[in-house]
Amino acid sequence: MDARKGLRTALLLVLIAALGACGFARRVVRLEENRSEIARNGVVAGAVQLDGVPIEQVEVVLLRVEYDGVQAVASSHVGEGGYFAFLVPQQGRYALVAYHDRNGNGRADGDEASAGIGLPAGVEVGPGDEYMPCFALGKEARPLHADLRSRLADVPAGMRSRLQLFAGRTAAIDDARFGRAFGAKGLWAPLDFVSELGIGVYFLEPYRADRIPVLFVHGVGGYPQQWKQIVAGLDRKRFQPWVYQYPSGMRLAHSGDTLADLLQTLQREYGFSRMIVVAHSVGGLVSRQAIRRLAKTDPQQPVMLFVTLSTPWGGDALAQLGVSRSPVTIPSWQDIAPDSDFLRQLLKSPLPVPHQLFFGYRGSSMLVQGNSDGTIALASQLAMPVQQGAVRVTGFDETHTSILGSRDVGGEINRALEQAVAADRLAGR
């Protein structure tokens, strides 16, 4: 056993070296730069709930509270759903203000509605910390005091937030943002990915209240276009496809919690009461985290069915080797490692929705111990607590990637969707 583990470690290090020799060295360098920037910064992220204020006219400013007053640090337009996010590079106390920039001059004027949170004392935020507030801005809100308005005018040039969140933007599956190149960037340079593309739930067609949303979630290094064949087979008269695009190199709890927040925003905006989540590989872990968070805040959360393909419920030993032996560690590896804190928390309580577990069993690899789909061990895909909690477990003669292009798998997903709708109808919902 020790000899085999030593061989796998050696193979992993050879693979890392080979990737560097093939030009991936630049990715490794950029990953380390991204990791360092993430470690150096805190995060202030949240949402402004708007009442009668056009979203495209709302500006949010991050303030640092100091002994002699406040200093404007950065500003941002809110994204879909009223979301905003800032990196905080310096330990300190922070607050936020939002205002209705009605005339579009980039300044808070004396007749423009405003709102704030954290003032006057501010909230302590430093490296690795998160402050995630939500506050409301209505069209009848009072303007800012003149002194505070003058401070907002002092935002340093170029200090606009690079972080973006999207809830409900419509895009075609063939959009370049959903392709392989950005899947790789999300793994190796997650902060660059968020700065360039943002994180979001996208509609693949305009929203229809008479069709049930089906959300597709990719895995590590994955990308939405991997779902193209399965999406093409979806009954568009009954279902509407959505995709979640996120940087898979980021910590999985953050990706899952962000997904939950985006879905709550969409539910408030569109009022849907039913949806289905279909996830591949590590996307299953991210989605389960989101469903648990949704259920914690609302027992009537909308997910009626959860379908997973080739998910490493028991973790991936290669991720653990990467964490312990690789010169640069992808953040999400820490969560995928067997017996990680993330996995223990994720699986400690039953899933509050029906779960259909699909797994693949074709393939083998010297890097994966035992039977596998060529990437994830069967023992991990079929981890006992999750298998016991599933309403259906189905295996396919497919590899970790071919399972996404299989007609049989697509057919079984459609069958699962139809069964969920029928069960919902019988329950009188």
N, C-alpha and C positions, 0 to 999 in steps of 0.2 A: 504494500500500500504506500509506504514512504517513497519507494522508488518511482511509483507511478505519479505521485504528487510532485516529486522532483522533476520528472519528465514534463509534466504539464506546466510547471513554473518555467522551465527552460524554454519550452515552446512559446509561452506567452512573451517572454523577454525577446526571443528571436523575432516574433511577430511584431512587437513594438519597434525593434531595430529595423526590420524590413520596411515597416510603414514609414519610418523616418527616412530611410534611404530612397524611398519612392516619392518623396516630396511631401510627406505628411509631417515632416519636422516643423514646417511653418505652422501647421495646426497645433502641434504640441506647444510650441512657443506661445501662440495666441491663447491657447487654453490656460496656460500658466498666468498670462497677463489678465485674462478674464477672472480667474480664480482669485488672484491677488486683489483685483479691484472690488470683487464681491466681498472679500474678507475685510477690506479697509473701510467699507461703507455700511451704514445702516440704511434702512428703507422706510420711507413714509409713503404709504399708498392707501387709497380709499376711494370714496365716491361722494359726489355732491348730488343730493336728491333735489330735482328741480321742479318748481311749481310755477308755470306760466312764463318761464324764462327759456328762450331758444338755446339749445345746447351749443350751437356754433358760436354763441356770443358770450360764453362763460370762460373766464380766466381764473386760474388758481395760482396763488403765490405762496411759496414756502418762506417762513420767517424764522430767524434765529433770535431768541429772546436773550438779551444781554443786560448788564447792570444799568446801562444808560438808555434803555429802550429796545427797539427791535430793528433788525437788519434784514432786508429782503435778500434771499439767497438764490432762488430760482423761480421760474414761472412756467406755466403750461396751460394750453387749452385743454379742456376736459375731452375725453374720448367718448365713444358710444357708451351709453349707460351712465354717463357722468363720471367715469373713472379718471383717476390721475395717479401718477407714481413719480417719486423722486428718490434718487440716491443721496444719502447724507454723508459727506466726506469728513465731517468734523464732529467730535463729541460735543454735545450741548443740549440746550433746551429749545424745542421747536414748536411752532404753531402754524396755522394755515388760515388764509382768507380767500374767499371766492367773491367775484363781483361780476355784474352784468355789464359787459363792455358794449353797451348799446350802440355807440357811435363808431366802434372799431378802431379807436385810436391807441389801444394798448395801454391805457391808463384808467385808473379808477377815478371817475369824476364825481362831483358833489351831488349829482342828481341820479346816480346809478345805484341800484340795489346791491347789497353786500351781505355776507355772512362770514362767520369765522369759528374756529374751534382751537382750544389750547391757550388762548389769551386769558389773563395777563401773564400767568406764571410759565407757560410752556410745558412741554412733555420731554423728559430726558430721552435722548436717542444717541447711540454711539455705534461703533463697528459691530456688525452682527445683529443689531437690534431691529425690531420691526414695530412701527406705529401705524395702525390701520383704522383711521377714523372715518365715520360717515357723518355728514351734516347737511342741512337743508338750506336752499336758497330760493326764496319766493320773489315774485315781481314786486310785492309791496314792502319788501325788507328795507330797512333804513340804509342810507349811504354810510360809508366809513367816515370817521372823524378826519378833519383836515390834516392833522399831524400824521396819522397813519397813512393817509393817501400819499403824502409827500414821501414817506419811507418806501412805499411800493414803487415809486418812480425810480428808485435807486437799484433796481435789479441789475447786476453786472451784465455787460454785453455778452451775448452768446450763452448765458446761463439758462437755457430752456431745457426742460426735462427731455431726456432721450428715451424714456420708457413709455410704452404705449399699450393700452388694453382696448380690445374691440368686442362689442356684444351685438351681433346681428348684422354685420356688414355682409352684403351679398357679393359672391364671387364665383366664377366658373371653376370646375375641378381642374381644367387645363391651365389655369393661371400659373405663371412661373413661380409664384411664391409657394405653391403647394408641391414643388418638385424635389427631386433627390438632392440637389445642391444645397437647398436650405435645410433639408433634413440633416445633412452632415454638419452644416454650420450650427444648428441647434444643439448638436452633441458636443462639438469641439470648441465652439465659441458662443456659449449661451447668452452672454451679455451683449455681444455684437448682434446676435439674432434679435433680441428684444428691442435693441435700439433701431435696427433696420426695419423689422417686420412687425414687432409687437407680439402680444399674445391675444388670441381671440377665438371666439366661437363664430364661425362663418356659416351663412345660409348659402346653399348651392342653387337656390331658386328663391324668388320673392316669397315671403311668409304667407301661408294660407291657414286660416283658422280651422278649416275643415279637414286638415291633414295632420297626422301624428308625426311629430319630429323624431327622426332617428339620428342620433349623434354618433359619429365614427371617431375613434380616438386611436392615433398611431402609437407605436412604441419607441424605444430608444434608437436614435438614428433614423427613425421612420419619418414619413411625410404623408399628407393627405392623399396624394395621387395613388398611393398603394391601394386605396379603396375603390379605385375607378371601376373595376369590373363588378364588384359587389353593388356599388351605387347604381350602375347601369341596369342591374337586374331588379332594382327596387320598384314596387308597385307605386308609381307616382300619383295615382288617383287616391291612394289611401295614406301614403307616407311622404314626408318631405325630408331630404337628407341635409344634415348639418355636419360640419367637421370642427374639431378642436385642434388648433395649431399652437404648439408650445415648444420651447427649447428643451429637448429631452436630456440635456446635460445638467439641467438645474435639479435641485433637491425635489424629490417626488411629492413630499407633503405640500410644498409651495405650489407645485403645478396642480395638484388635486384641489387644494383650497381655492386657488384662483378660478378653476373650472366651476366649482360650486357657486362662487360669488357671481360669475358671469351668467350662470343659469338662473340664479335668483333674480338678477336684473332683467333677463329676458322674460321670465315668468311674470314679473310685475308689469312689464311693458305690454306683453301680448296676451296674458291671462290664460295660457294653456294649462291644462290639468293633467295631461298624460304625455309621456315621452319614453323613448327606448334608447339604451346606450349599448353600442357594440364596440368592443375594444380588442386590439391586438397586442400581444406580448406585454411589455411593461405598461402600455396604455391601460391594461386591466387593473394594475395597481393604482395608477393615477385616478382612474374612474371610481374604483371602490372607495378611495379616500374622499372623492367628491360626494359620492352618494351618502357616506357616513356623515359628512358635514351637513348636507342638505337635511337628512333625517333628524339630526340633532337640533337644528333650528326650526324645523317644521315637520311634525310627524306625518303630515299629508303631502310630503314632497312628491313631485310628479313622476318619478321614474317607475314605470310599471314592469319593466323587464331589463335584465342585464345579461348580455351575451359576451363571453370572452373567448379569444382564440390564442392558444399557445402562451398563456401567461405564466411567468415563473413565480408561482405562489410561495414556493419554498426557497426562493432566492436563486442566485447563480454563483457557483463557486468561482467562476472566472472573474466575476466582479470583486470577490474577496481577494483573489490573487492580485488584481489590479490595484486595489486599495493598499495592500501590504507590500507589493513589489514594484509597481510601476513608478517611474521617476515623477510623473505628473498624474494626478488622480482626477477623473471626471467626477464632479460632485454627486451625480445620481448613482454612481457605483456604490457609494456608502450605503444607500438605501436598498439596493438590490442584493447586497451581500447577505448570505444566509444568516438568519438569526439577528438581523439588524434591528435596532430600536424601532425603525419605521415599520418593518414587517410584523414585529410583535404587537405593536399598537394597532396595526391595520386589521389583524386577524383575531384579536382578542375577543371580539363580540360578533354575533351572527349578522349577516347582511340582511337589511330590512326589506329587500325586494327579491322576487324570484330570479335565480341565477342559472343560466344554462352554460355549462363548461364544455368547450370544444378543445381538443388537443390533437397534436400531430405526432406520428410515431415513425415517419420515414427519415432515415438519415443517421449518420454516426460521425463522430469526431474524436480524435485523440485528445482534444481539449475538453471534452465533456465526458464525465464518468457515467458508465452504464448506458442503458437505452435512452434514446433522445430523438428530437426532430432535427438533429444536426446542429442545434444551437442551445436548446434548453432541455435538460434531463426530464425524462418522464416522471421521475419521482418528484420533481419540482412542479411540473404542470398539474400533477395529480395529488398535491399535498393533501393529507387526509382531512384536516379541518374544513378546507374549502370544498373538497369532493363530497364530504358528508352533507354539507349545507346546500349543495346544488340540487335543483329539481330535475336536472337531466345532465348526464355526462356522455359525450359522444367523441369517439376517436376517428381520425382520418389518416389515410396513407399519404401524408403530405409532409413536406419539410416546413421549417419555421417560416419561410417566405412564400413557398408555393401554396400554402393554405389560404392566402389572400386572393389567389387567382383561380381557385378550384370551383368548378361549376357545382360539384356536390356540396361544398361548403356554402356557397351562395344560396343554393336551394334550401339547405337546412336552416340558414338564417331566415329566409323568407317564411319558411314553415313555422319557425319559432315566433316570428312577428304575428303571423295569422293566429296562432294559438293564444298569444297574449291578448290580442284584440277580442277573440271569442270569449276568453275567460273574463275579461273586463265587462263584456256585454252581459254575460250570465250573472255577474255580480251586481248588475244594475247601475253601472257607472257610465 
